[in-house]
Amino acid sequence: MVSGKITKRDFLKKASMCIGAAGCGIYSPGIFPNTFTNLIGIGNGHLPEIDLNKWTIEAKYYVPTPKGLKCLLCPNECKIKTDEFGECHTRVNLDNRLYCIAYGNPCAVHIDPIEKKPLFHYLPGSRSYSIATAGCNLACLNCQNWEISQTGPDKTRNHDLMPDKVVEEAIKSDCKSIAYTYSDPVAFYEYAYDTAKIARENGIGNVLVSAGYILEEPLKEWCKYMDAANIDLKSFSNEIYEMLNAGKLEPVLNTLKTLADEGVWLEITNLVIPDWTDDMDMIKKMCNWLVENNFENYPLHFSRFHPLYKLTHLPATPVQVLENARKIAISEGLKFVYIGNVPGLESINTYCPECKTKIIERKGFNILNNKIEDSKCSNCGTFIAGRWK
């Protein structure tokens, strides 16, 4: 369960290559451009000379075994031999100690509307300072950000942005939250964790955008500083998880339960992929599980698939399929069900589950009208679950 082999000398040599020109692009950037250079005043986009040691930190969760260092961060539980990387591309065994090389060196930095995450019931209309390093602990065939998720920080062009600097720039940019996003923040756990602690101390919210493929102990520790999360529930089939994403279903379901138990505001995304996750019986089963486990007040976003990465031979999801999925979710008892990646649909708006009044009107990522007052529908007084202030 390892990928690649690297010596300590090669590691330092490759790391030095990462302090060249800054910034790999992120795709579909929404209404806000990548303004990183302006935000921190680098000017020509090149990073200053830095101490390579600060790009690396000892991993928080691992134990030694006869077969190598066993990483205890995610369900992969990689056993990483000397001078080798784990599957996430960010953890390396050097001198029998496990290090994370994704610390303070994001390859993507953007200011996004919170609705892009997507989070519709968390500080609507606010902006989120969004960061990602290279690396991911899954290998989804449909990944939209595969150019950074399926490689490591030693192979990308990176910014020099330590946790305290992330918070400083978020405050300067009038962002209400910091989002750990784009690749998967599980791969840069230590960086996100330290940043989140400083953000909390400064009154800035923390947003986790993740596949939720993480073990319970590190997740609970993370939850102390996370305010909201959007978790990608990729399917409701363990077989599909294995074949499509190189993962398992049960750990993700446990993540959903843990986040709710720990008081983190939660929204769920389900990407509907033709021939993979568009089975209505499976979608009904998923929605039934969500209701049975008390997730009926948490938003569910059905997202349209577009041909990407290793699934370019498939068509985009028909809109009618997404509409059918939404009808099933509502009939099963979910109160807030949205459709994403399809411009112009009414299902991007928020409706009161009691009186059916349109209480939040959206156009793209913009809020046109918000009729929620003190967490209630202004028309009938029904409580609307979310974090509105």
The 8 nearest C-alpha neighbors of each residue, nearest first, counted from 0:
[[1, 77, 86, 78, 85, 2, 79, 75],
 [2, 0, 85, 86, 84, 79, 77, 3],
 [1, 3, 86, 84, 85, 4, 0, 83],
 [4, 2, 84, 83, 1, 5, 85, 88],
 [3, 5, 83, 82, 84, 2, 6, 1],
 [4, 6, 82, 83, 9, 10, 7, 3],
 [7, 5, 9, 82, 8, 10, 4, 83],
 [6, 8, 10, 9, 11, 5, 93, 82],
 [7, 9, 11, 6, 10, 12, 5, 13],
 [10, 8, 12, 6, 7, 11, 13, 5],
 [11, 9, 7, 13, 8, 12, 14, 6],
 [10, 12, 14, 8, 13, 9, 15, 7],
 [11, 13, 9, 15, 10, 14, 8, 16],
 [14, 12, 10, 16, 15, 11, 153, 9],
 [13, 15, 11, 16, 153, 17, 12, 10],
 [14, 16, 12, 13, 17, 18, 11, 51],
 [17, 15, 13, 14, 18, 19, 12, 153],
 [16, 18, 156, 14, 15, 19, 157, 153],
 [19, 17, 16, 46, 15, 157, 20, 156],
 [18, 20, 17, 45, 46, 16, 21, 156],
 [19, 21, 45, 44, 156, 46, 18, 22],
 [22, 20, 157, 158, 44, 156, 45, 19],
 [21, 23, 106, 157, 156, 107, 24, 158],
 [24, 22, 106, 107, 156, 25, 21, 155],
 [25, 23, 22, 26, 107, 106, 33, 28],
 [26, 24, 28, 107, 23, 27, 144, 181],
 [25, 27, 28, 24, 144, 143, 29, 181],
 [28, 26, 29, 25, 30, 143, 24, 115],
 [29, 27, 26, 32, 25, 31, 30, 33],
 [30, 28, 27, 31, 111, 115, 32, 364],
 [29, 31, 32, 28, 111, 364, 112, 363],
 [30, 32, 29, 111, 110, 28, 33, 112],
 [33, 31, 34, 28, 30, 109, 110, 29],
 [32, 34, 109, 35, 31, 110, 108, 28],
 [35, 33, 37, 36, 32, 38, 109, 110],
 [34, 36, 38, 37, 33, 108, 39, 109],
 [37, 35, 41, 38, 40, 34, 39, 44],
 [38, 36, 40, 35, 34, 39, 42, 41],
 [37, 39, 35, 36, 40, 34, 168, 172],
 [40, 38, 37, 36, 41, 35, 168, 42],
 [39, 41, 37, 42, 36, 38, 35, 44],
 [42, 40, 36, 44, 39, 43, 45, 46],
 [41, 43, 40, 44, 36, 37, 45, 39],
 [42, 44, 45, 41, 36, 20, 40, 46],
 [45, 43, 21, 41, 42, 20, 36, 46],
 [46, 44, 20, 43, 21, 19, 47, 41],
 [45, 47, 18, 19, 44, 48, 20, 21],
 [48, 46, 49, 45, 18, 159, 41, 19],
 [47, 49, 46, 50, 18, 51, 19, 15],
 [50, 48, 51, 47, 18, 53, 159, 46],
 [49, 51, 52, 53, 48, 54, 15, 47],
 [50, 52, 53, 54, 49, 14, 15, 55],
 [53, 51, 54, 50, 55, 56, 49, 11],
 [52, 54, 55, 51, 50, 56, 102, 103],
 [55, 53, 102, 52, 51, 103, 100, 104],
 [56, 54, 100, 53, 52, 99, 102, 98],
 [57, 55, 99, 98, 58, 100, 102, 54],
 [56, 58, 98, 97, 99, 59, 55, 96],
 [59, 57, 98, 99, 97, 60, 56, 61],
 [58, 60, 57, 61, 189, 72, 217, 97],
 [61, 59, 71, 72, 58, 70, 62, 217],
 [60, 62, 70, 71, 69, 68, 59, 63],
 [61, 63, 69, 68, 64, 70, 60, 71],
 [64, 62, 68, 69, 67, 61, 65, 95],
 [63, 65, 67, 66, 68, 69, 62, 78],
 [66, 64, 67, 63, 68, 78, 80, 69],
 [67, 65, 64, 78, 80, 68, 79, 63],
 [68, 66, 80, 79, 78, 64, 65, 63],
 [67, 69, 63, 79, 78, 62, 64, 70],
 [70, 68, 78, 62, 61, 77, 63, 76],
 [69, 71, 61, 76, 77, 72, 60, 68],
 [72, 70, 61, 60, 76, 73, 69, 214],
 [71, 73, 60, 70, 214, 213, 217, 76],
 [72, 74, 213, 214, 75, 71, 76, 212],
 [75, 73, 76, 214, 213, 212, 250, 72],
 [74, 76, 77, 73, 136, 0, 246, 86],
 [77, 75, 70, 74, 71, 73, 69, 78],
 [76, 78, 0, 75, 70, 69, 79, 85],
 [79, 77, 69, 67, 68, 0, 66, 76],
 [80, 78, 67, 68, 77, 85, 83, 1],
 [79, 81, 67, 83, 92, 82, 68, 78],
 [80, 82, 92, 83, 93, 95, 94, 79],
 [83, 81, 5, 6, 92, 93, 4, 80],
 [84, 82, 4, 81, 80, 91, 5, 92],
 [85, 83, 91, 2, 90, 1, 3, 88],
 [84, 86, 1, 90, 87, 88, 2, 79],
 [85, 87, 1, 2, 88, 136, 0, 84],
 [86, 88, 136, 135, 134, 89, 85, 186],
 [89, 87, 151, 134, 86, 85, 84, 90],
 [88, 90, 99, 100, 87, 151, 101, 134],
 [91, 89, 99, 85, 84, 98, 88, 100],
 [90, 92, 84, 98, 83, 97, 93, 85],
 [93, 91, 97, 81, 82, 96, 95, 83],
 [92, 94, 95, 96, 82, 81, 91, 97],
 [93, 95, 96, 92, 81, 82, 97, 7],
 [96, 94, 93, 92, 81, 97, 68, 63],
 [95, 97, 93, 94, 92, 98, 57, 68],
 [98, 96, 92, 58, 91, 57, 93, 90],
 [97, 99, 57, 58, 91, 90, 56, 100],
 [98, 100, 90, 89, 56, 58, 101, 55],
 [99, 101, 55, 89, 102, 54, 98, 90],
 [102, 100, 187, 99, 89, 152, 104, 132],
 [101, 103, 190, 54, 104, 55, 100, 56],
 [102, 104, 161, 160, 54, 159, 105, 190],
 [103, 105, 159, 158, 157, 102, 160, 101],
 [106, 104, 132, 131, 157, 158, 107, 103],
 [105, 107, 157, 132, 22, 23, 158, 156],
 [108, 106, 131, 105, 130, 22, 23, 24],
 [107, 109, 130, 129, 35, 33, 131, 106],
 [110, 108, 33, 129, 111, 128, 34, 130],
 [109, 111, 128, 127, 129, 31, 126, 33],
 [112, 110, 127, 126, 31, 109, 113, 128],
 [111, 113, 126, 114, 115, 127, 125, 364],
 [114, 112, 115, 126, 127, 116, 125, 118],
 [113, 115, 117, 118, 112, 119, 116, 364],
 [114, 116, 117, 113, 112, 364, 111, 118],
 [117, 115, 118, 114, 113, 208, 229, 112],
 [116, 118, 115, 114, 119, 113, 229, 300],
 [117, 119, 114, 116, 120, 121, 113, 266],
 [118, 120, 114, 121, 123, 117, 113, 298],
 [121, 119, 385, 118, 386, 123, 122, 387],
 [120, 122, 386, 123, 387, 119, 118, 385],
 [121, 123, 387, 125, 388, 386, 124, 120],
 [124, 122, 125, 121, 119, 120, 113, 387],
 [123, 125, 366, 122, 365, 112, 113, 126],
 [126, 124, 123, 122, 113, 112, 175, 127],
 [127, 125, 112, 174, 113, 111, 175, 110],
 [126, 128, 176, 174, 177, 111, 113, 110],
 [129, 127, 177, 110, 169, 178, 174, 109],
 [130, 128, 178, 109, 108, 177, 110, 127],
 [131, 129, 108, 179, 107, 180, 105, 178],
 [132, 130, 105, 107, 180, 181, 182, 179],
 [131, 133, 105, 106, 101, 134, 104, 152],
 [132, 134, 147, 152, 151, 148, 150, 106],
 [133, 135, 148, 151, 88, 87, 150, 186],
 [136, 134, 87, 148, 186, 183, 137, 182],
 [135, 137, 87, 86, 186, 138, 134, 185],
 [138, 136, 135, 245, 244, 139, 246, 87],
 [137, 139, 244, 245, 140, 136, 149, 135],
 [140, 138, 244, 142, 141, 243, 137, 245],
 [139, 141, 309, 243, 142, 310, 138, 244],
 [140, 142, 139, 308, 307, 310, 309, 143],
 [141, 143, 145, 139, 144, 140, 308, 307],
 [144, 142, 145, 307, 141, 308, 26, 146],
 [145, 143, 146, 142, 147, 148, 182, 181],
 [144, 146, 148, 142, 149, 147, 143, 308],
 [147, 145, 144, 148, 149, 150, 143, 133],
 [146, 148, 133, 145, 149, 150, 144, 134],
 [149, 147, 134, 145, 182, 135, 133, 150],
 [150, 148, 145, 147, 134, 146, 135, 138],
 [149, 151, 134, 148, 147, 133, 88, 154],
 [150, 152, 88, 134, 133, 153, 154, 89],
 [153, 151, 133, 154, 155, 101, 132, 100],
 [152, 154, 14, 151, 13, 155, 17, 16],
 [155, 153, 152, 151, 150, 156, 17, 13],
 [156, 154, 152, 153, 157, 17, 106, 151],
 [157, 155, 17, 21, 22, 106, 23, 20],
 [158, 156, 106, 21, 104, 105, 22, 17],
 [157, 159, 104, 21, 105, 160, 106, 22],
 [158, 160, 104, 103, 161, 157, 46, 105],
 [161, 159, 103, 164, 158, 104, 165, 162],
 [160, 162, 103, 164, 163, 165, 159, 102],
 [163, 161, 194, 165, 164, 193, 103, 166],
 [162, 164, 166, 165, 161, 167, 197, 194],
 [163, 165, 167, 161, 166, 162, 160, 168],
 [166, 164, 162, 168, 167, 163, 169, 160],
 [167, 165, 169, 163, 164, 168, 198, 170],
 [166, 168, 164, 170, 165, 169, 163, 171],
 [167, 169, 171, 165, 170, 166, 172, 164],
 [170, 168, 166, 172, 174, 171, 167, 128],
 [169, 171, 173, 167, 168, 172, 174, 166],
 [172, 170, 168, 169, 173, 167, 174, 38],
 [171, 173, 169, 170, 174, 168, 38, 128],
 [174, 172, 170, 171, 169, 175, 126, 168],
 [175, 173, 126, 127, 169, 172, 176, 128],
 [176, 174, 203, 126, 204, 127, 125, 173],
 [175, 177, 204, 127, 203, 205, 174, 128],
 [176, 178, 128, 205, 127, 129, 206, 204],
 [179, 177, 206, 129, 180, 128, 207, 127],
 [180, 178, 207, 130, 184, 208, 129, 131],
 [179, 181, 208, 131, 178, 182, 183, 184],
 [182, 180, 131, 183, 144, 179, 130, 208],
 [183, 181, 148, 180, 135, 131, 134, 144],
 [184, 182, 135, 209, 185, 186, 180, 181],
 [183, 185, 187, 186, 179, 188, 180, 209],
 [184, 186, 188, 183, 187, 213, 135, 136],
 [185, 187, 184, 135, 188, 134, 183, 87],
 [188, 186, 184, 101, 185, 190, 189, 191],
 [187, 189, 185, 191, 190, 186, 184, 192],
 [190, 188, 192, 191, 187, 193, 102, 58],
 [189, 191, 102, 193, 192, 187, 188, 194],
 [192, 190, 194, 188, 189, 193, 195, 187],
 [193, 191, 189, 195, 190, 194, 188, 221],
 [192, 194, 196, 195, 190, 191, 189, 162],
 [195, 193, 162, 191, 197, 192, 196, 198],
 [194, 196, 198, 192, 193, 197, 224, 191],
 [197, 195, 199, 193, 198, 194, 224, 192],
 [198, 196, 200, 194, 199, 195, 201, 193],
 [197, 199, 203, 195, 201, 200, 196, 166],
 [198, 200, 202, 196, 201, 197, 203, 195],
 [199, 201, 197, 198, 202, 196, 203, 195],
 [202, 200, 198, 199, 203, 197, 166, 170],
 [201, 203, 199, 200, 198, 204, 175, 176],
 [204, 202, 198, 176, 199, 201, 175, 205],
 [203, 205, 176, 226, 175, 177, 199, 202],
 [206, 204, 225, 177, 226, 176, 195, 178],
 [207, 205, 178, 227, 228, 177, 226, 225],
 [206, 208, 228, 179, 178, 209, 227, 229],
 [209, 207, 180, 229, 228, 179, 230, 206],
 [210, 208, 211, 230, 183, 207, 231, 184],
 [209, 211, 231, 230, 212, 232, 183, 208],
 [210, 212, 209, 251, 213, 230, 254, 231],
 [213, 211, 210, 251, 73, 250, 74, 214],
 [212, 214, 73, 211, 72, 74, 218, 215],
 [215, 213, 73, 72, 216, 74, 217, 218],
 [214, 216, 218, 217, 219, 213, 254, 257],
 [215, 217, 219, 218, 214, 220, 72, 213],
 [218, 216, 220, 219, 215, 214, 221, 72],
 [219, 217, 221, 215, 220, 216, 222, 214],
 [220, 218, 222, 216, 221, 217, 215, 223],
 [219, 221, 217, 218, 222, 223, 216, 224],
 [222, 220, 218, 219, 223, 224, 217, 192],
 [223, 221, 225, 219, 224, 220, 218, 261],
 [222, 224, 221, 220, 225, 219, 261, 226],
 [223, 225, 222, 195, 221, 196, 199, 226],
 [226, 224, 222, 205, 227, 223, 206, 221],
 [227, 225, 263, 205, 204, 206, 264, 224],
 [228, 226, 264, 206, 263, 265, 225, 207],
 [229, 227, 207, 265, 206, 208, 230, 264],
 [228, 230, 266, 208, 267, 265, 207, 209],
 [229, 231, 267, 209, 210, 211, 232, 208],
 [230, 232, 210, 268, 233, 267, 269, 209],
 [233, 231, 269, 234, 268, 230, 267, 210],
 [232, 234, 269, 231, 270, 240, 235, 268],
 [235, 233, 236, 232, 276, 240, 239, 269],
 [234, 236, 285, 281, 237, 248, 233, 282],
 [237, 235, 239, 238, 234, 240, 248, 281],
 [236, 238, 240, 248, 247, 239, 241, 235],
 [237, 239, 241, 236, 240, 242, 247, 243],
 [240, 238, 242, 236, 241, 237, 243, 234],
 [241, 239, 237, 244, 246, 247, 243, 238],
 [240, 242, 245, 246, 238, 239, 244, 243],
 [241, 243, 239, 240, 245, 244, 238, 246],
 [244, 242, 240, 239, 139, 140, 241, 245],
 [243, 245, 139, 240, 138, 246, 241, 242],
 [246, 244, 241, 138, 137, 242, 243, 240],
 [247, 245, 241, 240, 244, 137, 248, 212],
 [248, 246, 240, 237, 241, 249, 250, 245],
 [247, 249, 237, 251, 250, 240, 252, 236],
 [248, 250, 252, 251, 247, 253, 237, 254],
 [251, 249, 253, 252, 248, 254, 212, 247],
 [252, 250, 254, 253, 211, 249, 248, 212],
 [253, 251, 249, 255, 254, 250, 256, 248],
 [252, 254, 250, 256, 251, 255, 257, 249],
 [255, 253, 251, 257, 252, 256, 211, 258],
 [256, 254, 252, 258, 253, 257, 259, 251],
 [255, 257, 253, 259, 254, 258, 260, 252],
 [256, 258, 260, 254, 259, 255, 261, 253],
 [259, 257, 261, 263, 255, 260, 256, 254],
 [258, 260, 262, 256, 257, 261, 263, 255],
 [261, 259, 257, 258, 262, 256, 263, 255],
 [262, 260, 258, 259, 263, 257, 222, 219],
 [261, 263, 259, 260, 258, 264, 226, 222],
 [264, 262, 227, 226, 258, 261, 259, 265],
 [265, 263, 227, 226, 228, 262, 385, 259],
 [266, 264, 228, 227, 229, 263, 297, 267],
 [265, 267, 229, 298, 297, 299, 228, 230],
 [266, 268, 299, 230, 229, 231, 300, 298],
 [269, 267, 300, 231, 299, 232, 301, 230],
 [270, 268, 301, 232, 233, 231, 302, 300],
 [269, 271, 302, 301, 272, 303, 304, 233],
 [270, 272, 276, 277, 303, 304, 302, 269],
 [271, 273, 276, 275, 304, 277, 270, 316],
 [274, 272, 275, 277, 316, 276, 271, 313],
 [275, 273, 277, 272, 276, 278, 313, 271],
 [274, 276, 272, 273, 277, 239, 278, 271],
 [275, 277, 272, 271, 278, 234, 274, 273],
 [278, 276, 271, 273, 272, 275, 279, 274],
 [277, 279, 281, 280, 276, 282, 275, 274],
 [280, 278, 282, 281, 283, 277, 324, 323],
 [279, 281, 283, 282, 278, 284, 285, 277],
 [282, 280, 284, 279, 283, 278, 285, 235],
 [283, 281, 279, 285, 284, 280, 286, 278],
 [284, 282, 280, 286, 281, 285, 279, 287],
 [283, 285, 281, 287, 282, 286, 280, 288],
 [286, 284, 282, 288, 283, 287, 235, 281],
 [287, 285, 289, 283, 288, 284, 328, 282],
 [286, 288, 284, 290, 289, 285, 331, 283],
 [289, 287, 291, 285, 286, 290, 292, 284],
 [290, 288, 286, 294, 292, 287, 291, 285],
 [289, 291, 295, 293, 287, 292, 294, 288],
 [292, 290, 288, 289, 293, 287, 294, 295],
 [291, 293, 289, 290, 294, 288, 256, 295],
 [294, 292, 290, 291, 295, 289, 296, 288],
 [293, 295, 289, 290, 297, 296, 292, 291],
 [294, 296, 333, 290, 297, 293, 334, 332],
 [297, 295, 294, 334, 384, 298, 333, 335],
 [296, 298, 294, 295, 266, 265, 299, 335],
 [299, 297, 335, 266, 336, 267, 296, 300],
 [298, 300, 267, 336, 268, 266, 337, 335],
 [301, 299, 268, 337, 338, 336, 302, 267],
 [302, 300, 338, 269, 270, 268, 339, 337],
 [301, 303, 339, 270, 338, 340, 269, 300],
 [302, 304, 340, 316, 271, 339, 270, 305],
 [303, 305, 316, 315, 272, 271, 270, 302],
 [304, 306, 315, 307, 303, 314, 316, 311],
 [307, 305, 311, 310, 313, 315, 314, 304],
 [308, 306, 311, 310, 141, 305, 309, 143],
 [307, 309, 141, 310, 311, 142, 140, 143],
 [310, 308, 140, 311, 141, 307, 312, 142],
 [311, 309, 312, 307, 308, 306, 313, 141],
 [310, 312, 306, 307, 313, 309, 308, 314],
 [311, 313, 310, 314, 306, 309, 307, 308],
 [314, 312, 311, 310, 306, 315, 273, 305],
 [315, 313, 306, 316, 312, 305, 273, 311],
 [314, 316, 305, 304, 306, 317, 313, 303],
 [315, 317, 304, 303, 273, 318, 272, 314],
 [318, 316, 319, 320, 315, 321, 303, 314],
 [317, 319, 321, 320, 316, 322, 341, 303],
 [320, 318, 322, 321, 317, 323, 316, 324],
 [321, 319, 323, 318, 317, 322, 324, 316],
 [320, 322, 324, 318, 319, 323, 325, 301],
 [321, 323, 319, 325, 324, 320, 318, 326],
 [324, 322, 320, 326, 321, 325, 319, 327],
 [323, 325, 321, 327, 322, 326, 320, 328],
 [324, 326, 328, 322, 327, 323, 336, 321],
 [327, 325, 323, 329, 328, 324, 330, 322],
 [326, 328, 330, 324, 325, 329, 331, 283],
 [327, 329, 325, 331, 326, 330, 286, 333],
 [328, 330, 333, 332, 326, 331, 327, 325],
 [329, 331, 327, 332, 328, 326, 333, 325],
 [330, 332, 328, 329, 287, 333, 327, 286],
 [333, 331, 329, 330, 334, 295, 290, 328],
 [334, 332, 295, 329, 328, 335, 331, 296],
 [333, 335, 296, 295, 352, 332, 329, 336],
 [336, 334, 298, 333, 299, 337, 296, 297],
 [337, 335, 299, 298, 300, 325, 334, 333],
 [338, 336, 300, 346, 347, 301, 299, 339],
 [337, 339, 301, 300, 302, 346, 347, 321],
 [338, 340, 302, 341, 301, 303, 300, 337],
 [339, 341, 303, 302, 342, 338, 304, 305],
 [340, 342, 339, 343, 344, 303, 338, 318],
 [343, 341, 344, 340, 363, 339, 362, 347],
 [342, 344, 345, 341, 362, 363, 347, 346],
 [345, 343, 346, 342, 347, 341, 338, 348],
 [346, 344, 347, 348, 343, 361, 360, 338],
 [345, 347, 337, 348, 344, 338, 336, 349],
 [346, 348, 345, 337, 338, 344, 361, 349],
 [349, 347, 360, 346, 361, 359, 345, 350],
 [350, 348, 359, 358, 357, 360, 351, 347],
 [351, 349, 357, 355, 356, 358, 352, 348],
 [350, 352, 355, 356, 353, 354, 358, 376],
 [351, 353, 355, 334, 350, 354, 335, 381],
 [354, 352, 351, 355, 381, 379, 356, 350],
 [353, 355, 356, 351, 352, 379, 378, 350],
 [356, 354, 351, 350, 352, 353, 357, 358],
 [357, 355, 351, 350, 354, 358, 378, 376],
 [358, 356, 350, 359, 349, 355, 351, 360],
 [357, 359, 370, 350, 349, 369, 356, 371],
 [360, 358, 369, 349, 368, 348, 357, 370],
 [359, 361, 348, 368, 367, 366, 358, 369],
 [362, 360, 366, 367, 365, 348, 363, 359],
 [363, 361, 365, 364, 366, 367, 360, 343],
 [362, 364, 365, 361, 342, 343, 347, 366],
 [363, 365, 114, 362, 115, 112, 361, 366],
 [366, 364, 362, 363, 361, 367, 124, 114],
 [365, 367, 361, 368, 124, 360, 362, 364],
 [368, 366, 360, 361, 365, 362, 369, 359],
 [367, 369, 360, 359, 366, 370, 361, 358],
 [368, 370, 359, 358, 371, 360, 367, 366],
 [371, 369, 358, 377, 359, 372, 376, 368],
 [370, 372, 376, 375, 377, 369, 374, 358],
 [371, 373, 375, 374, 377, 370, 376, 369],
 [372, 374, 375, 371, 387, 376, 382, 377],
 [375, 373, 372, 383, 371, 382, 387, 384],
 [376, 374, 382, 380, 372, 381, 383, 371],
 [375, 377, 380, 371, 381, 378, 379, 351],
 [378, 376, 370, 371, 380, 372, 379, 375],
 [377, 379, 376, 380, 356, 354, 370, 381],
 [380, 378, 381, 376, 377, 354, 353, 375],
 [379, 381, 376, 375, 377, 378, 382, 372],
 [380, 382, 376, 375, 379, 383, 353, 351],
 [383, 381, 375, 374, 384, 380, 376, 373],
 [384, 382, 375, 374, 381, 385, 376, 351],
 [385, 383, 296, 382, 374, 386, 297, 120],
 [384, 386, 120, 387, 121, 383, 264, 374],
 [387, 385, 121, 388, 120, 122, 264, 384],
 [386, 388, 122, 121, 385, 374, 120, 123],
 [387, 122, 386, 121, 123, 373, 374, 385]]
